Amino acid sequence: MSLVTEIVSRLDINIDRHHSHAIANVNLNTLSESASYDRNARSLQATARALSVDSHGVLSRRTLLRLLDQARCDNLFSPQHEDLNGEAFDERSWFLVAKFTTQSLGTILGLLLEQSSLLGAEIDYWNDVLGSSLYTGHYTIQTAPSRIWEWMWEVISNLKAASARENLTSLNAINRDWKRFYQLVQNNIQRGLLKSTRDTLSSPLTRYRLYMRRNRRALERLKGLNASAIGILLEECLTFASNEPPPDTDQIKFNLERYHGLFKTVLLMENTLRDLSQPLDSPKNFEENIFLATDNGFQEKQRSSFEEQSVEASDVVERLLYVLRDCIPGNLAYNQKYIRKHGRPSTLARYWFPTVITLMSLSTSLRVLTNRKAELVEWISEFGATVIDFWRNWVLQPVGKLIGTIRHDEQSEIAIMSRTSLEADRQSLERMVIDFVSDNSSQGQSGNVQPDVSTITAQVREGDLTTVLKAYERDLRKPFMGTVRGDLVRALLIQIQKTKVDVEIAMGGIDALLKSQELVFGFIGLTPGLLITYSGVRWVASLFDSRKGFRAGVEKQQFRNSVRNIDRILGAYPTDPDSVLSYRDYGLCIYEAQILKRRAQYTIPRSFLAIFQQDLTDLTDLSQGVRRQRNALHRIQWTYSKWI
């Protein structure tokens, strides 16, 4: 909902309350049940629902004209007969007029704000061009053809005017008196040289900057008048609907106040649009002329009528039709013509130079592309293959492995050694120790005493090789004999096998640790691919998201500029309780507040938009005074500084 819609919606709600207050004093028990009255009442209700701001917002000019013409065809505004139904129906007719007036006010305010936005864009364009010598030079090149054409047309016009003064009105006359014609051309050239000599006293860029500044001042002047018009319409239109109806008041006086207020509102809108469609005047004279014309129009209407109620609903409707059919289109046409005259150059003037450069370099560009077609195709294919391989190897495969880990898939388990390796080496060590002990027992002892195999096996499993080590120590005393018998070598080999088993036991512990953290390692392997993919998708999405990227930076800068402009407006007024903004400054404040509301959709989180709307309402409430408005602005500055 725009700022204008919210303002008009508050007026529309108060108008509904005024109508309820007025219709409550009408004796509805005396109403007849005629078919014509029921038909007119239904038409009134349908039209009033169509004009509701809460349901349909601010309607367009064409929609208002269609509804207004339909209501006139149904005779909803015609003077009623002096019957029992006349009082109630006349009140409902005025209620319908108030609805149409409110919607028309919203349409005009929206039009003025839109025109102010266009003027602001043109002013920003001139500021950008004036702020850079490069842009100024580019503008000079852009407008060179139009300036040459204007110079040629001026020369031709001067020749035509001089020929008319010398009675050289045709080619035959020029042929008969060629000398006189040559003299005219020479005089025009000399005057042009004198003019160019005066211009050469300043540089070309300086002359063009002066021209740009004149255009900018003209646009700022019209924007200031639009702001004055916005302030006048917001403050002086529908003043009776600014507050709720008083509970105890004279009904006749109450009705006259409403009827006269509606007529003055329509007069004010008409005079405002008419004065905006004329050559510009100073803001002070502009405001005085509007109020003077409005007062004169109302007094003239009162003098032309001898009744106490000098204003009829049909009078207001005729004025509304004139405003909607003639004043609004006339103001639009005048603003468009004014912007074309003082705004940026036309589209053709702005883009003819880059278009010519593009066309001139098109053949070279095509030739380069043709010569390097194979390389370009290879680059594109390689880029695509890289993206596909990255997605397959660093995203899909890690995800598959992670899912297998979660499901305890044997193929996905992390392992640094095989499962049966340790058991096979340990059994080999047991057999080697048993054989070694058996051989040494049979050599060192007589008889058939066999070693306890189970005891030796249990000792080996616990890492106890005492029997082997004792034999090893004994053979070290006579290493030559031990080597010849082979016992020393066998003892060394058994110890090597023991070392191998110990290493595998340690590796088994590490392997168990890895398996216990297998899910963690799976997530670690998946994280880089997911981060790169997420970052790429977010970057691509930010190109099209108005809340992120370059667009967000532009929106925040415009938000800050509007806050600064409102601060400059409010800072020019004292902080006295009775200090109130002028019409022009109030209109400029409304214009900047409209920008704040639009930019807040892209800069402030949605959860904070409701409280931002409250602060914005306090900022645009003129009845609170400049001090309260300044406090609201400071509240906006520190509350939402995180996002702007």
N, C-alpha and C positions, 0 to 999 in steps of 0.2 A: 504494500500500500504506500503510495507516494505521499509526500508532505501535503500537497494540495488536497488530496482525497481525505486525509485526516482532518484538515481544517474545515473543509466543506461538510464532512460527516458530522462534526460537532454542531455546525449551524443547522444541518438538517434535523438533527435530534431535537434541538431547541425549537425549531419550527413545528415539529410534531407536538411538542408540549404546549406551545402556544395555541395550536389548533384544538387540542384536547381541552384546554382551559376555555377557549371561546365557544366551542360546540356544547360544552356542559351547561352554558347559560341559555341555550336555545331550547324552547319548549318543544321537545320532540314528540310529545303525546298528541299534538294536533296535526301531525303530518298525515296527509291522505295517502291512500294506497293505490294511487293511479299508476297505470302501466308506464307512462312517460317518465314519471319521477323515478320509478324503479330502474328503468333503462338508463337514465342519466346518472343515477347513483352508482350503478354497476360500472359504467364507463369511467366515472370519476375515480372509483376505487382501483380499477385496472390501470389507469394512467398514473395514479399516485404510486402504486407498487412498482411500475416500470421506472419511475423517477427516484426511487429510493437509493440513496448513496451507499448505504450499508450492503444492499443486495447486489447492485449493479455497478457501483463505483461512479466515477465522473463520466458521463456519456459524451459521445462525440457531437460535433455541431450538426452533422447530417441526421443523426438519430434524434436529437432535440427538435430539429425542424420537422421531421416526420411525425413525431408525437404531438408537436404543437399544431400542425396542420390537421391531424386526425381529431384532436380535441376541439378545434374550431369547427370542423365538419359536424361533430356531434353536438354543437351549440352548448358546450360546457362553460363558455364565458359570456354568453348573451345575457342582457338584463332580464330578470325574472318578472313575471306578473305579480301583482300585489295579491298573492294568495297566502295560504298558510304555510306552503312549502318554501316560499321565497327566501325567508331569513336563513333557514338551515342550508338550502342549496347555495345561496350566495356566499355563505361562510366557507363551504366546501370548494367553491370556485376560487375564492381567494387563497385557500390552502393549496390548490393546484397551481395557482400563479406563483405562490411562494416557492413551491417545489421547482417549477421551471426556472425561476430567477436564481435559486441556489445552484442548480445544475449549470446554468449559463455563466454564473460567476466562476464556478470551478473550471469550466471550459476556457474562459478568458484568462484566468490565472495560469492554467497549464500552458496556454499559448504564449503568454508573456514570459514565463520561465523558460520555455523552449527557445524562444527568440533570444533571450538573454544568454542561454547556453551557446547558441550559434555565434552570437556576438563575442562571447568570451573565447570561443575557439579561434575566431578570426584575430582577436587581439593577441592571443598567445602565438599565433603564426607570425604576426609582425614583431613581437618581442623576440622570437627565435631568430628571425632574419636580421633584426637590428643588433642582436647580440653577437654576431659572428661576421667578420669580413668575408669569409668564404661563402656563407649563405647569401650575403649581399651581392657578391659577384655572381653567384649562381642565379639569383633573381634578375640581375642585369641581363644575363644571357637569355633567360626565359622570356623576358618582356621585350627583347630587342626587335623581333619582327613586328609586334604591335606598335612600338614607337616609330619604326620606319614607315609603317602604313599610315599612322596618324600624321607624320610629317609630310608624306606625299599628299595625303588628302587635304592638309592645310594649304600646301602650295597650290593644288588644283583649285581649291575654294577661293584663294586669294586671286588667282588668275581669272577665274570666272567673274569675281566681283569687280576687278579692275577692267576686264573686257566689257562688262555691262556699263561701267561708268564712261568708257571711251567709245561706246556704241560698237564694240567688236563682238557681236553676238553670234557670229557664224564663221565657219571655216572660209567661206568665200571672202568675207570682210577681212579676215586675217591675211589671206593671200593678196588682196588688193593693197593692203597696207602692212606689209611685213615688217618694215622698220619700226612702226609704232608698237607692234606686238613684241618685237625683240627688246624694245626699251622697257616694256612692262615686265618681261621676264627678268631683265637685268636689275630693275628696281626691287623686285621680290627677292632675288638672290642677295642683293646688298643688305636688305633688311634682315634676312636670315643670317647673314654673316655677322651683322652687328649683334643680333641676339645671341649667336653662338659665342661671340667674343665676350659678352657679359657672362655667359655661363662658364667659360673657361677660367674665370677668376677663382672658381672653386672646383675641386676634383669631382669626377663623375660619381664616385661613391658617396660623396657628401651630398650632391644634388639628389641622388636616389634615396638617401637616408632621410632628407627633409621631406620628400614625397611620402615615404613610409610613415614618418611621424605624423604627418597631416592625416593620413588615413586612419592611423591608430587613434588619434584624438577624436576624429569623427565617430568612430565606432564606440569609443568610451562615452562620448556624449549621448549617443542613442541608448547605450546600456544604462546610463544614469537615469534617463527619462523613463525607460522601462521599469527600473527599480522604483522610481517615484510613483509610477502607475500601480505597481504591485502594492506598495505601502498604502496608497490611497484606497484602493479597492478592499484591502483587508481591514482597514481601520474604519472606513466610512460606509461600507455597504452592509446592509442588513444589521444595523446597529441594535434594532429591537430584539434580534435573535441571539445577541451575544450572551445574554443571561436567561435564566429561567423566568417564566411569567410571575409577576407578584401575586400573592394569594388574594389580596383585597385591593381591587381597583375598579374604577368606573368602566363598565363594559363598553360604552360608546367611545369614550376617550381611548380605551385600549385598542379598539378596532381601528379608529382613525389613525392612531400612531402606526399600526402595522401597515395599513393601506398606503399612507403617505411614505412610510419607509421603503416599501417595495417600489413605489413610483420613483422616488429619489435614487434608489439603487440602480434601476434601469437607466435613468438619465445619466447617472455617474459613469456607468459602463459605456454608454453611447458617446459621451463627451470625451472620455479618456481615450477610446479607440480612435475617435475622429482626430483629436489633437496629436496622437502618436503617428497618424498617417499624413501629417503636414510637415513642412520644413521645420527644422529643430529650433527650439527656443531654450532659454535658460530654465533650469529646474524650478526656480522660484516663480517665474512667469507662467510656466507650464501648470503648476499646481493652482495658482491664482485663477488662470483662465478656466480650468476645469470647474472649480467651485463656483465661479461667477456664472458660467453657462448653466450649471445645474440649478442654482438658485433662480436665475432668470426663467428657466424652463418651468420650474415648479410654480413660481408666482404667476406666470402667464396662464398656466393651467387653472390655477385658482381663480383668476380674474374672469376666465371664460365660462365659469360655472357658477350658478347662483345657489346651488345646493350646499348643504353643510358637508356632505361627502362629495368632494369635487373630483374624486378619482374613481373610475370604474375599472373592473378587472379587464375589460376589453381594451382600455387605454394602455395598460401595462403590457398586454399581449402584443398589441401593435408595435410598441417600442421594442419588445423583445425580438419580434420578427425582423425589424429593421436592423437590430444589432447582429442577429445571427446570419441574416442573408447578405447584408451590405457591409457592415462595419468590420466584422472579423475577416472576410475575404479581402477587403480593401487594406486592412492593416498587414495581412500576410503578403500581399503583392508589394506594398510599399517597403516592407522590411527586406524582401528578396531583392528588390531593385537597389535598395541602399547597400546591402551586403555585396551585391555584384559590383557596385561602383567603388566601394571603399575596402572591400575584403581582398582576399588572396586572388591571384590571377586564375583564369579559367583552367579547366583540366587540360585542354589542348595546349595552353601556354606553359603549363608546368611540366608537361611530359613530352613535348615535341623534341627537346634536346636529347634526353636519354633514349628516346625512340630512334632518332636519327643515328646516334652513336651505336645503338644495338644493331640497326639494319646495316650500317657500314661495316661492323665487325662480324656480321653473321656469317659471311662466306669464309672468313678466316677461322672462325670457331668451328664451322662444319668441316673444314679441311683438317683441322687438328683432330677433331673427333674421328673422322674417317681414317686418318693415318694411324691413330692409336686405338682403333676399335678393338683389336685383339687383346691389347694390354688392359683396356677398360673392362672387357668381358672377363678376362682372367682375374682381375682384381675383385670384381663383383662376385665371381664364382668362388674365389678363395675366401672372401669374407663370409659368404653364405655357408661354405663348408666349415669354416672355423666356428661359426655360431652353432651349427648343427652338432659338430663334434663336442663342443663345450657342453651343450645341453645333454648330450648322450653320456659323455664320460664323467662329467663333474656334477651332474644333477640326477639323471635317471639311474645310473649304476649305483652311486652311493645310497640313493633312496631304496633301491632294491636290496642292497646288502643290509641296510638298516632294518628293513621289514623282515628279512631272513633272520637277523639277530634276535629280533623281538619274538619271532616264532621258533627259535632254537633250531634253526636249520644247520645241519652238520657241516654243510659246504661253506657256510658263512662264518664259521667259528675262527677266531684268531688263534694261531698256534705257531711256535718256533721250533717244535720237534714233533716227531710222530708219537702216537700213543704207545705202540708196542716196542719202541726202541729201548726204553729204560728196563722193561721187564726182561727182554732178551739178553741184554748185557748183564743184568744181575744174575740170571740163571747160569750164564756162561761163567761168571765169577765163582758162583757156588760150585759148579762142577770142577773148575780148575783147582779150587782150594781143597775140595774133597779128594780129588785124585792126588794132589800134592801131599796131603796129610797121609793118605793111604800108602803111597809109595814110601814115604819116610818112615812110617810106622813099621812096615814090613822089613825095611833094611836095618833099622836100629834095634828091633826087638825080635826075639825068637818066638816061635809059636804062631798060633792062629788068632791073635787078638786083632779085632777089627775096630776101627774108630767109630764113634757114635755119629752117624751121618746127620741125624736130626739136630744134634747139638751143634755140630759144625755149621749146618745150614742156618740155624737161628743166630749164631754168632756173626756169620757173614752178612745176614740181613741187617744186623745191628751195626755193621761196620767194624767188627772185631776180627782182626787177622793176626792174633797173637801167635798162633802156631806157625804161620808162614814167616812171621817176623823173627821168631826165635831161630828157625832154620836158616833164615837169611843172615842173622847175626853170627851164627856158627860158621857158615861158609865164608863169611868175610875174614875169619881168622886165617883160613887157608884158601884164598881166592882161586889159586891155580887148580887145586883139587876140586873145589866146588864148580869151577867152570868146566873141568873135564867131565865130572859126573853129570853136569847139566842142572843141578839143583839151584845154583846161584842165578843162572839165566832164567829158570822157571820162576824163581821168587821175584825177580825184577819184572817179568812179564805179568805176574799176578798183581803186583803193585800198580803197574801201568793200567791194567784193567780196572783196578779199584779206583784209581784216579778218574778214569773215564766214567765209571758209575757215579762217583761223587759229583762230577761236572753235570751229568745228566739229571741227577737229583736237584741240583741248584737250578738248572734250566727248567725243570718241571715246576719248581716253585714260582719262577718268573712267569711260566706259561699259565699257571693257575691264577696268578695276579692279573695277567692280561685278560683271561677269560672272565674274571669277575668284573672287569671294567669294559667289557666288549661293547656295551651299548653307548658308553661315553665316547669311545673311540669312533664309533659309527657316526655319532652326531658331529664330532670334530671334523671328520672327513667330509660330511655333507655341508658344513657351515660355509666354506668359501664359495661354493657354487651357488648356494641360496642367496648369500649376500650380494654377489655380483648380479645375479638375475633380478633380485628385488630392487637394487639400485638402478639398474637399467630400465625396469618397468616404471619405477617412480619418476625417473627423468623424462621418459616419453610421456607419461601422464601429466607431468607438470607443464608440458608445452601446451596442453589443451585445458588446463585447470586454471581458472581465473584467480584462485586463492594462492597459487604458488608461481614461482618462476618470475619471468620478466614482467608479466602482467600484474602480479601482486606488488612488485616494486613501484610500478606506475600508479596503481590505485592508492598505495600508501602515501606516495608523494603528493598526489592530488588531495588526499585527506588532510595532510599536514598544511598544504597551502590554504585550504578553506579555513582551517582552524586559525591560521595566522591572519587571514583577511578579516575574520570575525573579531579577533582580538584587536586589530587596528581600528575597526569600526567602533567597538565598545570603548576602546582606550581614549577616543577623542571626546568622550563625555565625562562630566564630573560624577562622582559617586553619591550625589545628593539623593535623598529618597524620592524627590519629585522629578528627577532627571529622566526624560523619555526620548527615545530615538526619533529623528525626523522621518518623514515618509520615505525619502530616498534611502537613508541608511537602513531603515527597517526593511525595505524591499531588497537591498543588497544582502542583509542578514538572512532573509528568507531564501534568497538565491543560493547563498553559501551553505545554508542548512540543508537545502535540497541535495546539494552535492555531497554533503556529509552522509546523508541518509543512503544515497546510492552507493557510495564507496564503502560504507559500513558492511554491506552485504558481502564484500570480498576481503575485508581486512579484520573485522571483529568476529570472534566465534559466535555461532548461532545461539549458544546458551546465554550470551550477554546482550543480545539484540533487544530484548524486552526492557532491560534497565537503561540501555542506550536511548531507546525511544522516550523514556521518561525524562532523561536529561535533555534530549533535543526539544521536547515540549516545553520545558522550563526555559530553554534558551530562546525560543521563538515567541514566548508569551510577553507581549509588550506591556500588559497591564501590571506586571510585577516590577517594572522599573529596570534601569540599567544596572543597578547594583546586583539584583538577583540574576539578571542575565549573565553578568560577568562571573558571578559565583558558579553558575551552571557551566560556563565555558571552562573555568579552572577545574571543575569536577571532571569534565570530559578529558581534559589534558592529562590529569594524573591517574585517572581510573583506567584509561585505555592506552596509556603510553607504551605498554608492553607490546601491543600489536601494531602501533603506528610509528 
